[in-house]
Amino acid sequence: MKTGTELRDEGMELALWGSGDWQDDFNATAETLLARNGQLTSAEVVAVTGPPPGSSNAIGATMRSFAVAHGLKPIGYGKAPAASRHAGMVAIWGRIAT
């Protein structure tokens, strides 16, 4: 039986399949926003890059991968600005001072 972590990682891999160029654009945009603002949301990044070519699940998978690679944690939550999200919550990612 697989652990929850293994299942999560497999799901992220599936969500990212076929999104290579978009994922590169997402990461570059996220780098810029993080350097400029010290924090970011996936909604802010997607406002620049546009949606992924495949599954919208690639947004969360790419954001999580970026966050892990840059030592980011959720530092708060806000409302997603896109009307299609129906004011759903979006994590605000940043570095937690230690």
Secondary structure, DSSP 8 states (H G I E B T S, - for coil): ---HHHHHHHHHHHHHTT-HHHHHHHHHHHHHHHHHHSEE-HHHHHHHH---SS-THHHHHHHHHHHHHTT-EEEEEEE---GGGTT-EEEEEE----
